Amino acid sequence: MPKTEFLKKYIFIIILALASCIDPYEVTVEEGLQLLTIEGIITDQLGPHNIKLTRSDTYGSVFEGLIRPVAGATVIVRDDTGKVIFLTEDNENRGNYLTPASFSGEVGRSYTLQIQLSDGKVYTSLPEKLSAVPPIDNLSYQVERIPVEGEINEDSGVQFLVDLKDPADENNFYFWKKGESVHVLETRPDLYTEPPPSRAPAPKDCCEVCYKTEKTSNTAIFIAQDDNFNGLSTRLPAGFVLDNGLRFVNTFRIDISQFSISQEAYRFLRLVKQQSELSGSVFDPPPANIRGNMISLDNPDETVLGFFMAAGEVKERIYINGADLDFRQPRKIIADDCRVVEDSSINPPFDWNP
């Protein structure tokens, strides 16, 4: 064997021996603070109203949002007359605490949320006054087309607009929230094929038309203050639903709630909105934990996230015939029985009335 070849093999054997003696390097990541987060709103409408308690583990800018429900807490709402409302934990959705269905807040009353965790720690909100909300005079919609960078085809969706008459001689702050939506789901069971590896055609006799219920995700926070329209009639954006190629093929229905919130709640939501609308470039400031109106009675320096709100509420429902939209996404094909789609039924909701 040539000397050079022998040396190469000898060096390789030494490297392998050294590598086998090196202990593996274990990367440990320090666990972040477990921050208590409170989400919830009570209104002057009949309940149940939901207060959600979670803890979020944060790991710097890399890992965000290991969300854990906080179960086993005692949760009450107290008004400024001393009346106490006890909330009951939802056994199917732990960490969610519900007021009685018969409870509704009163306009002019102030409400405080109080929480005692299973470990004995106690938290309270600052008082929130429940203010009256003007009615929605009209709920309408328009198509919004959204250019996508680097793509030929645009995204699109439906923007919802409310007309209202703002009360004069007072500062008003508004918040809009989408409720559950229902749409007619059309599928193609006649195109069904067997699972791989066969993929042989196996058309199904049923069913082509279902009613799908869903809670569409929020792409933005819709809020307003009346600095520019105090005492006037105005039209404001109140929600947006993305067209996914299924929702607007036939008939779509959604409820929009309009809330009259406090100035403090408006400021909180505005900060959350500003943070959520950051472009996400490397030059953006890091996400901040926005403190709300909750404090710890055991440790006032503890950071508690979220905001407890009390608000007047009105709700409007709207039906949209997809054929009336001036632009829609290409229709998506689901080659199966529509009943296999989650939260779908061949029976319409009891109050379906397009």
NORMO-V465652 format. One line per field, one symbol per residue. ss: DSSP state (h for helix, s for strand, l for the rest). psi: psi as a letter, one per 40 degrees, with the letter a starting at -180 (. if undefined). burial: 1 if it has 9 or more other C-alpha atoms within 8 Angstrom, else 0. A space follows every 50 residues. Layout:
ss = ???
psi = ???
burial = ???
//
This chain:
ss = llhhhhhhhhhhhhhhhhhhlllllllllllllsssssssssslllllls ssssssssslllsssssssllllssssssllllssslssllllllsssll lllllllllssssssslllllssssllssllllllllsssssssssllll llllssssssssssslllllllssssssssssssssllhhhlslllllll slllllllsssssslllllllsssshhhllllssssssssssllllllll ssssssssssslhhhhhhhhhhhhhhllllllllllllllsllsssllll llllssssssssssssssssshhhlllllllllllllhhhlllsslllll llll
psi = hidddddddddddddddddeehiihhhhhhhihhhhhhhihiaeiiaiih hhhihhhhgaedhhfghhihieihhihhieeehhhhihhhddgiehhhii dehiihheiiihhhhhideeihiiiiihhhiihiihdihaiihhhhihhe idhiiiahhhhihihhiifihihihihiaiihihhhigdeeiiiiiedfi hgiidiidhihhhihiiheihhiiifdefheihihiheihhhheeddfdb hhiihhhhihiiddddddddddddddeideieeiiiiihhibehihedge ehhhiahhihiihihiiiihhdeeiehiihhihhgiheeehhfiiehiid fhg.
burial = 00000100000000000000000000000000001111111111011111 11111111100001000011101111111000000111110001111111 00111010111111111100111111011111110100100110000100 00011111111111111000011111111111111111111111000000 01110011111110000000011011001111110011110010111111 11111111111100110111111010000000000000011111111000 00011111111111111111110010011000001111100001110000 0000
//
